[in-house]
Amino acid sequence: MNSNSSLETKGNILLIDDLPENLKLLTELLSNLGYTVRSAISGSRALKSARVKLPDIVLLDIQMPEMDGYQVCQGFKADPDLCDIPILFISALDETFDKLKAFQVGGVDYITKPFQLEEVVARLETHLTIQRQKKQLQDEIAKRKQTELILQEANRKLELMANLDGLTQIANRRCFDSHLNREWQRHQREQNPLALILIDIDYFKRYNDSYGHQGGDDCLIRVAKAIAQVPKRSTDLTARYGGEEFVVVLCNTDKEGALKIAAEIQTAIANLAIAHQSSDVHNYVTLSMGIVSLIPTVEKSVETLIAFADQSLYVAKEQGRNRAIAYLVT
């Protein structure tokens, strides 16, 4: 075993005693056994020394001028950086030693003069072992907490990935289904209108044929981003419904409010000015939209809302595309 390993195994001791002969005796005894020993002749010096380099354990004399052992111990315990260091008091057999007070101020044990080396080592090793075990436990807790944080972040990313469309990076169909069902239940309880806009890119198959699948993907990405930037509330959701279809869920929104959002989406897409030479309605990419807004009831279902929006989308296409049609709820 090398010297560094030996020092790590034995521990770093700070001796505090105002009598040089006591310091010399204990320093020699403990150093010969492989401990790293530092000494201080007063409480104030000991505190400064400990802050520079933390000891593993402190041997502290009771009878000292300036600050007695109890006061020094209180100084250690009052410092957040030093408070966990175990302190063993040193007292002579003929000295008055208040054991209860020693433990009350934070001491963990005591040894008596004249020193019996075996007793000193036994008490030192007991508390050094406790400190090592405590440190190992703290390290293990810290590692577990770090692992938990890593797992939480990984789960968050997985959840995010599970709810995002891989191409457009907006919400996917799974996320849409979950969100719509949740909002349907909430709006049914609160009896507020819930709106849906079903969106289709006009003549997108022709676009793919003209510009290739990479061009089609780029178009989908740009259109998705533009649509998603229109709704501003955190409760609203823009999702890819499938293929070239998108859907927008608008909470607490009536038909007029949904038509306004649809008009803003049309403007946003027009501003993109994505060329579409194969379209029968415009030289640029356009959208057809089906809109519905209703107050959920027990007689209706989420499927009813989607069906009404789909019917409106069909009418928009039949009427020439590049328009938004709202379903007339009776």
C-alpha positions as CSV (number, residue, x, y, z in Angstrom):
1,M,0.0,0.0,0.0
2,N,1.4,3.4,-0.9
3,S,1.7,6.4,1.4
4,N,-1.3,8.2,0.0
5,S,-3.5,5.2,0.5
6,S,-2.2,4.9,4.0
7,L,-3.0,8.5,4.8
8,E,-6.5,8.2,3.3
9,T,-7.1,5.1,5.3
10,K,-5.9,6.5,8.6
11,G,-7.4,10.0,8.5
12,N,-6.5,13.6,9.0
13,I,-6.5,14.7,12.7
14,L,-6.5,18.2,14.1
15,L,-5.1,18.5,17.7
16,I,-6.0,21.5,19.8
17,D,-4.1,22.0,23.0
18,D,-2.4,25.0,24.6
19,L,0.4,22.7,26.0
20,P,3.2,22.0,23.5
21,E,4.3,18.9,25.3
22,N,0.8,17.4,24.9
23,L,0.8,18.2,21.2
24,K,4.2,16.8,20.7
25,L,3.4,13.5,22.5
26,L,0.1,12.9,20.6
27,T,1.5,14.0,17.3
28,E,4.4,11.5,17.6
29,L,2.2,8.7,18.7
30,L,-0.4,9.2,16.0
31,S,2.0,10.0,13.2
32,N,3.9,6.8,13.9
33,L,0.6,4.9,13.4
34,G,0.1,6.5,10.0
35,Y,-2.3,9.3,10.8
36,T,-1.8,12.8,9.3
37,V,-1.7,15.2,12.3
38,R,-1.9,18.9,12.5
39,S,-1.9,21.0,15.7
40,A,-3.1,24.3,17.0
41,I,-2.4,25.9,20.4
42,S,-5.6,28.0,20.6
43,G,-9.2,27.8,19.5
44,S,-9.0,30.7,17.1
45,R,-6.0,29.2,15.3
46,A,-7.7,25.8,15.2
47,L,-10.8,27.3,13.5
48,K,-8.7,29.1,10.9
49,S,-6.7,25.9,10.2
50,A,-9.8,23.8,9.9
51,R,-11.3,26.2,7.4
52,V,-8.2,26.1,5.2
53,K,-8.2,22.3,5.1
54,L,-11.0,20.2,6.7
55,P,-9.8,17.6,9.2
56,D,-11.5,14.3,9.4
57,I,-11.6,14.5,13.2
58,V,-10.7,16.9,16.0
59,L,-9.0,16.1,19.4
60,L,-9.8,19.1,21.6
61,D,-8.4,19.9,25.1
62,I,-10.9,21.3,27.6
63,Q,-8.7,23.6,29.7
64,M,-7.3,26.4,27.4
65,P,-6.9,30.2,27.8
66,E,-8.8,32.6,25.5
67,M,-11.4,30.0,24.5
68,D,-12.0,26.8,26.5
69,G,-12.8,23.5,24.8
70,Y,-16.6,24.0,25.1
71,Q,-16.4,27.4,23.3
72,V,-14.1,26.0,20.6
73,C,-16.5,23.1,20.0
74,Q,-19.4,25.6,19.7
75,G,-17.4,27.6,17.2
76,F,-17.0,24.5,15.0
77,K,-20.7,23.6,15.3
78,A,-21.7,27.1,14.4
79,D,-19.8,27.0,11.1
80,P,-21.7,25.2,8.3
81,D,-18.5,24.0,6.8
82,L,-17.1,22.6,10.0
83,C,-20.2,21.4,11.9
84,D,-20.1,17.8,10.7
85,I,-16.5,17.2,11.9
86,P,-16.5,14.9,15.0
87,I,-14.9,16.4,18.1
88,L,-13.4,14.3,20.8
89,F,-12.6,16.1,24.1
90,I,-9.4,15.6,26.0
91,S,-9.4,15.9,29.8
92,A,-7.0,15.0,32.6
93,L,-8.3,12.6,35.2
94,D,-7.8,15.3,37.9
95,E,-9.6,18.0,35.9
96,T,-13.2,19.0,36.3
97,F,-14.9,17.8,33.1
98,D,-18.6,18.3,32.5
99,K,-19.4,15.4,30.2
100,L,-23.0,16.4,29.8
101,K,-22.0,19.9,28.6
102,A,-19.4,18.3,26.3
103,F,-22.1,16.4,24.5
104,Q,-24.5,19.3,24.6
105,V,-22.1,21.5,22.7
106,G,-21.6,18.9,20.1
107,G,-18.8,16.6,21.2
108,V,-19.1,12.9,20.3
109,D,-16.6,11.3,22.7
110,Y,-13.7,12.0,25.1
111,I,-10.3,10.6,26.1
112,T,-8.4,11.2,29.3
113,K,-4.8,12.0,30.1
114,P,-2.4,10.3,30.7
115,F,-3.0,8.8,27.3
116,Q,-3.4,5.1,26.8
117,L,-2.6,4.7,23.1
118,E,-4.9,1.7,22.6
119,E,-7.8,3.7,23.9
120,V,-7.0,6.8,21.9
121,V,-6.7,4.7,18.7
122,A,-9.9,2.7,19.4
123,R,-12.0,5.9,20.0
124,L,-10.4,7.6,16.9
125,E,-11.1,4.6,14.7
126,T,-14.6,4.3,15.9
127,H,-15.5,7.8,14.9
128,L,-13.4,7.8,11.8
129,T,-15.3,4.7,10.7
130,I,-18.6,6.4,11.4
131,Q,-17.4,9.4,9.3
132,R,-16.3,7.2,6.4
133,Q,-19.7,5.4,6.5
134,K,-21.5,8.7,6.7
135,K,-19.5,10.0,3.7
136,Q,-20.1,6.9,1.7
137,L,-23.9,7.2,2.5
138,Q,-23.9,10.9,1.5
139,D,-22.0,10.0,-1.8
140,E,-24.5,7.3,-2.5
141,I,-27.4,9.6,-1.9
142,A,-25.9,12.2,-4.1
143,K,-25.3,9.6,-6.9
144,R,-28.8,8.4,-6.6
145,K,-30.2,11.9,-6.7
146,Q,-28.0,12.6,-9.8
147,T,-29.2,9.4,-11.3
148,E,-32.8,10.3,-10.6
149,L,-32.3,13.7,-12.2
150,I,-30.8,12.1,-15.3
151,L,-33.7,9.6,-15.4
152,Q,-36.2,12.4,-15.0
153,E,-34.6,14.4,-17.8
154,A,-34.5,11.3,-20.0
155,N,-38.2,10.5,-19.3
156,R,-39.1,14.1,-20.0
157,K,-37.3,13.9,-23.4
158,L,-38.9,10.6,-24.1
159,E,-42.3,12.0,-23.2
160,L,-41.6,15.0,-25.4
161,M,-40.5,12.8,-28.3
162,A,-43.6,10.6,-27.8
163,N,-45.8,13.6,-28.2
164,L,-44.0,15.3,-31.1
165,D,-44.3,14.6,-34.8
166,G,-40.9,13.6,-36.0
167,L,-41.0,15.7,-39.2
168,T,-42.7,18.9,-38.2
169,Q,-41.8,19.0,-34.5
170,I,-45.3,20.0,-33.5
171,A,-47.7,17.8,-31.5
172,N,-48.5,14.5,-33.1
173,R,-51.8,12.6,-33.4
174,R,-51.3,10.8,-30.0
175,C,-50.8,14.1,-28.3
176,F,-53.8,15.6,-30.1
177,D,-56.1,12.7,-29.1
178,S,-55.1,13.0,-25.4
179,H,-55.4,16.8,-25.3
180,L,-58.8,16.9,-27.1
181,N,-60.3,14.2,-24.8
182,R,-59.0,16.1,-21.7
183,E,-60.4,19.4,-23.0
184,W,-63.7,17.9,-24.0
185,Q,-64.2,16.6,-20.5
186,R,-63.2,20.0,-19.0
187,H,-65.4,22.0,-21.3
188,Q,-68.3,19.7,-20.7
189,R,-68.0,20.3,-16.9
190,E,-67.7,24.1,-17.4
191,Q,-70.2,24.3,-20.3
192,N,-67.9,26.4,-22.4
193,P,-67.5,26.2,-26.3
194,L,-64.6,24.1,-27.7
195,A,-63.5,24.8,-31.2
196,L,-61.7,22.6,-33.8
197,I,-60.1,23.6,-37.1
198,L,-59.2,20.7,-39.4
199,I,-56.7,21.9,-42.1
200,D,-55.6,20.3,-45.4
201,I,-52.9,21.6,-47.8
202,D,-54.6,22.0,-51.2
203,Y,-53.4,19.6,-53.9
204,F,-50.5,18.4,-51.8
205,K,-50.1,15.1,-53.8
206,R,-49.5,17.2,-56.8
207,Y,-46.9,19.3,-54.8
208,N,-45.0,16.1,-54.0
209,D,-45.1,15.0,-57.6
210,S,-43.8,18.4,-58.7
211,Y,-41.1,19.1,-56.1
212,G,-40.2,15.7,-54.8
213,H,-40.7,14.2,-51.4
214,Q,-37.9,16.3,-49.9
215,G,-39.6,19.4,-51.2
216,G,-42.9,18.1,-49.8
217,D,-41.3,17.5,-46.4
218,D,-39.9,21.1,-46.4
219,C,-43.3,22.4,-47.3
220,L,-44.9,20.5,-44.4
221,I,-42.3,21.8,-41.9
222,R,-42.8,25.4,-43.0
223,V,-46.6,25.2,-43.0
224,A,-46.7,23.4,-39.6
225,K,-44.5,26.1,-38.0
226,A,-46.6,28.9,-39.5
227,I,-49.9,27.4,-38.3
228,A,-48.5,26.7,-34.8
229,Q,-47.4,30.3,-34.4
230,V,-51.0,31.7,-34.7
231,P,-52.7,30.4,-31.6
232,K,-51.2,32.2,-28.6
233,R,-52.8,30.6,-25.5
234,S,-51.1,27.7,-23.7
235,T,-54.3,25.7,-23.7
236,D,-54.6,25.8,-27.5
237,L,-52.9,23.0,-29.5
238,T,-51.7,22.7,-33.0
239,A,-51.0,19.1,-34.2
240,R,-50.2,17.1,-37.3
241,Y,-53.3,15.1,-37.9
242,G,-51.8,12.9,-40.6
243,G,-50.2,13.3,-44.0
244,E,-50.8,16.9,-45.1
245,E,-53.6,17.4,-42.6
246,F,-53.2,19.5,-39.4
247,V,-55.6,20.3,-36.6
248,V,-56.0,23.2,-34.2
249,V,-57.8,22.9,-30.8
250,L,-59.1,26.2,-29.5
251,C,-60.3,26.2,-25.9
252,N,-63.2,28.5,-24.8
253,T,-63.7,29.6,-28.4
254,D,-66.9,30.2,-30.3
255,K,-67.4,30.0,-34.1
256,E,-66.5,33.6,-34.7
257,G,-63.3,33.3,-32.7
258,A,-62.4,30.1,-34.6
259,L,-63.0,31.8,-38.0
260,K,-60.8,34.7,-36.9
261,I,-57.9,32.3,-36.1
262,A,-58.5,30.5,-39.4
263,A,-58.2,33.8,-41.3
264,E,-54.9,34.5,-39.4
265,I,-53.6,31.1,-40.4
266,Q,-54.5,31.8,-44.1
267,T,-52.6,35.1,-43.9
268,A,-49.6,33.4,-42.3
269,I,-49.5,30.7,-45.1
270,A,-49.9,33.4,-47.8
271,N,-47.0,35.3,-46.3
272,L,-44.8,32.2,-46.8
273,A,-45.4,32.4,-50.5
274,I,-44.4,28.8,-51.1
275,A,-44.6,28.2,-54.9
276,H,-47.1,25.6,-56.0
277,Q,-47.1,25.4,-59.8
278,S,-49.5,22.4,-59.9
279,S,-52.3,23.9,-57.8
280,D,-55.6,24.7,-59.5
281,V,-56.5,27.5,-57.1
282,H,-53.3,29.5,-56.7
283,N,-49.6,29.8,-57.7
284,Y,-48.7,29.4,-54.0
285,V,-49.5,26.9,-51.4
286,T,-53.0,27.3,-49.9
287,L,-55.2,25.7,-47.2
288,S,-58.7,24.4,-46.9
289,M,-60.2,24.4,-43.4
290,G,-63.2,22.9,-41.7
291,I,-64.3,24.6,-38.5
292,V,-66.6,23.6,-35.7
293,S,-67.4,25.1,-32.3
294,L,-69.8,23.6,-29.8
295,I,-70.4,23.2,-26.1
296,P,-69.8,19.5,-25.2
297,T,-72.7,17.6,-23.8
298,V,-73.2,14.0,-22.7
299,E,-75.2,13.4,-25.9
300,K,-72.3,14.3,-28.0
301,S,-68.7,13.0,-28.1
302,V,-65.2,13.9,-29.2
303,E,-65.9,11.9,-32.4
304,T,-68.9,14.2,-33.1
305,L,-66.7,17.3,-32.9
306,I,-64.1,15.7,-35.3
307,A,-66.9,14.5,-37.7
308,F,-68.4,18.0,-37.9
309,A,-65.0,19.5,-38.7
310,D,-64.4,16.9,-41.3
311,Q,-67.7,17.6,-43.0
312,S,-66.9,21.3,-43.1
313,L,-63.5,20.6,-44.6
314,Y,-65.2,18.5,-47.3
315,V,-67.5,21.4,-48.1
316,A,-64.5,23.8,-48.3
317,K,-62.9,21.6,-50.8
318,E,-66.1,21.2,-52.8
319,Q,-66.5,25.0,-52.9
320,G,-63.1,25.5,-54.6
321,R,-60.6,25.1,-51.7
322,N,-58.4,27.9,-50.3
323,R,-61.1,28.8,-47.8
324,A,-62.5,28.1,-44.3
325,I,-66.0,26.8,-43.8
326,A,-67.7,26.6,-40.4
327,Y,-70.1,23.9,-39.5
328,L,-73.6,25.2,-38.5
329,V,-74.3,23.5,-35.2
330,T,-78.1,23.0,-34.6
